[in-house]
Amino acid sequence: IMVPIMKASWYSNVFILSVVAMVYLGILNLILSVIVEKSSEARTQDAFYQSLIHKKLKADAKKVFLDFTRDADMDMNNMLSLQELRTAYSSQENFRSYFKSMDIDLPFLEYAFRAHDRKGRGECSLEGFADAVTQMRNIEVAPVVSFLRCQVAEVLDEISALSDDIQAVGSNL
């Protein structure tokens, strides 16, 4: 059908070829959009799946972390003191190697302890300590930033205590 029309006029050649090209391009565009949509869905599902895996790994790591801190709890009261933490780090090889494998050293653990024990009671719950270390290790921009934040808070507390002492001395004069 098209050949006689194409032989009749060269304008019909241009028109027929344009229509055929647009139909092919339309179909290719439709196929390409389906492929892109499927890959977008797969990426979304993969991100959701990765998020679930990350949460599970985090929960598993916290469980292992709690097991190690339970080993450090010498008096078995589910509370960890700074002395128990130091003793466990210095005397228990598996405790120390576990934290060193995660690039966590004793000063970082002491900092996490002090950050969680802001009231200065001298001990904190195992769960709270695990949460503090996990948060500092995973959520904070960097452990150094967390460490600096704690140091600044301690300096501010000391300045406040000095200010109170100076006011007490000034009122006695």
Phi, psi and omega per residue, in radians:
I1 nan -0.720 -3.060
M2 -1.334 -0.531 -3.061
V3 -1.087 -0.816 3.113
P4 -1.113 -0.628 3.125
I5 -1.177 -0.697 -3.129
M6 -1.179 -0.583 3.108
K7 -1.259 -0.465 -3.078
A8 -1.235 -0.717 -3.074
S9 -2.636 2.458 3.129
W10 -1.278 -0.383 3.066
Y11 -1.132 -0.644 3.110
S12 -1.158 -0.554 3.075
N13 -1.057 -0.825 -3.129
V14 -1.104 -0.765 -3.121
F15 -1.126 -0.821 -3.099
I16 -1.140 -0.775 3.120
L17 -1.125 -0.636 3.106
S18 -1.139 -0.779 3.128
V19 -1.101 -0.779 3.141
V20 -1.101 -0.754 -3.141
A21 -1.108 -0.745 3.136
M22 -1.146 -0.667 3.110
V23 -1.125 -0.806 3.113
Y24 -1.083 -0.784 3.126
L25 -1.114 -0.679 3.103
G26 -1.096 -0.768 3.134
I27 -1.163 -0.751 3.108
L28 -1.099 -0.679 3.108
N29 -1.112 -0.730 3.103
L30 -1.090 -0.780 3.124
I31 -1.110 -0.772 3.142
L32 -1.112 -0.688 3.131
S33 -1.155 -0.614 3.084
V34 -1.156 -0.734 3.123
I35 -1.107 -0.784 -3.141
V36 -1.117 -0.717 3.129
E37 -1.114 -0.745 3.118
K38 -1.131 -0.703 3.118
S39 -1.193 -0.610 3.090
S40 -1.143 -0.740 3.081
E41 -1.077 -0.758 -3.139
A42 -1.114 -0.691 3.121
R43 -1.154 -0.708 3.114
T44 -1.117 -0.805 3.120
Q45 -1.137 -0.640 3.112
D46 -1.162 -0.706 3.108
A47 -1.111 -0.728 3.100
F48 -1.115 -0.761 3.127
Y49 -1.103 -0.763 3.112
Q50 -1.090 -0.660 3.098
S51 -1.106 -0.750 3.103
L52 -1.109 -0.745 3.123
I53 -1.116 -0.737 3.133
H54 -1.070 -0.739 3.118
K55 -1.122 -0.722 3.132
K56 -1.145 -0.758 3.116
L57 -1.103 -0.668 3.120
K58 -1.138 -0.743 3.118
A59 -1.142 -0.715 3.106
D60 -1.126 -0.724 3.121
A61 -1.121 -0.669 3.118
K62 -1.155 -0.668 3.114
K63 -1.100 -0.789 3.103
V64 -1.102 -0.735 3.119
F65 -1.045 -0.753 3.110
L66 -1.107 -0.659 3.095
D67 -1.073 -0.735 3.120
F68 -1.189 -0.667 3.125
T69 -1.251 -0.495 3.049
R70 -1.144 -0.606 3.068
D71 -1.128 -0.537 -3.132
A72 -1.373 -0.359 -3.112
D73 -1.334 1.618 -3.033
M74 -1.172 -0.668 -3.089
D75 -1.609 0.086 3.041
M76 0.938 0.736 3.113
N77 -1.885 0.241 -3.109
N78 1.044 0.388 3.044
M79 -2.196 2.467 -3.104
L80 -2.001 2.219 3.069
S81 -1.705 2.829 3.128
L82 -1.112 -0.631 3.116
Q83 -1.148 -0.724 3.100
E84 -1.084 -0.703 3.121
L85 -1.092 -0.813 3.128
R86 -1.111 -0.741 -3.141
T87 -1.101 -0.801 -3.138
A88 -1.102 -0.702 -3.126
Y89 -1.156 -0.657 -3.100
S90 -1.452 -0.502 -3.028
S91 -1.841 -0.392 -3.094
Q92 -1.800 1.928 -3.085
E93 -1.098 -0.742 -3.118
N94 -1.168 -0.610 3.082
F95 -1.101 -0.876 -3.109
R96 -1.131 -0.778 -3.102
S97 -1.185 -0.570 3.092
Y98 -1.063 -0.827 -3.109
F99 -1.285 -0.598 3.095
K100 -1.155 -0.569 3.114
S101 -1.141 -0.397 3.097
M102 -1.760 0.239 -3.109
D103 1.035 0.670 3.069
I104 -2.000 2.109 3.139
D105 -1.865 3.102 -3.088
L106 -1.068 -0.762 3.098
P107 -1.023 -0.635 3.094
F108 -1.158 -0.734 3.108
L109 -1.117 -0.711 3.092
E110 -1.111 -0.725 3.095
Y111 -1.071 -0.791 3.123
A112 -1.079 -0.670 3.103
F113 -1.097 -0.864 -3.132
R114 -1.124 -0.622 3.122
A115 -1.151 -0.637 3.122
H116 -1.377 -0.573 -3.114
D117 -1.704 1.067 -3.080
R118 -1.176 -0.432 -3.124
K119 -1.449 -0.135 3.080
G120 1.285 0.565 3.124
R121 -1.256 -0.376 3.117
G122 1.633 -0.051 3.065
E123 -2.692 2.762 3.115
C124 -2.514 2.809 -3.121
S125 -1.210 2.666 3.131
L126 -1.087 -0.742 3.122
E127 -1.087 -0.791 -3.133
G128 -1.110 -0.706 3.119
F129 -1.150 -0.740 3.112
A130 -1.089 -0.733 3.100
D131 -1.095 -0.735 -3.125
A132 -1.103 -0.793 -3.135
V133 -1.168 -0.758 3.137
T134 -1.073 -0.765 -3.137
Q135 -1.110 -0.797 -3.125
M136 -1.153 -0.608 -3.084
R137 -1.350 -0.623 -2.994
N138 -1.889 -0.607 -3.006
I139 -1.628 -0.741 -3.095
E140 -1.086 2.676 -3.130
V141 -1.011 -0.763 3.071
A142 -2.765 2.622 3.107
P143 -1.006 -0.523 3.134
V144 -1.121 -0.708 3.116
V145 -1.108 -0.741 3.099
S146 -1.089 -0.752 3.141
F147 -1.086 -0.787 3.118
L148 -1.103 -0.695 3.122
R149 -1.056 -0.756 3.121
C150 -1.153 -0.738 3.141
Q151 -1.088 -0.738 3.117
V152 -1.109 -0.713 3.109
A153 -1.098 -0.705 3.112
E154 -1.149 -0.709 3.107
V155 -1.102 -0.741 3.108
L156 -1.104 -0.680 3.083
D157 -1.105 -0.744 3.132
E158 -1.158 -0.686 3.095
I159 -1.109 -0.711 3.104
S160 -1.097 -0.734 3.118
A161 -1.146 -0.700 3.090
L162 -1.140 -0.674 3.106
S163 -1.097 -0.721 3.096
D164 -1.120 -0.711 3.115
D165 -1.119 -0.740 3.130
I166 -1.127 -0.704 3.109
Q167 -1.151 -0.643 3.126
A168 -1.169 -0.719 3.121
V169 -1.173 -0.705 3.129
G170 -1.130 -0.586 -3.133
S171 -1.339 -0.428 3.108
N172 -1.330 -0.385 -3.131
L173 -1.401 nan nan
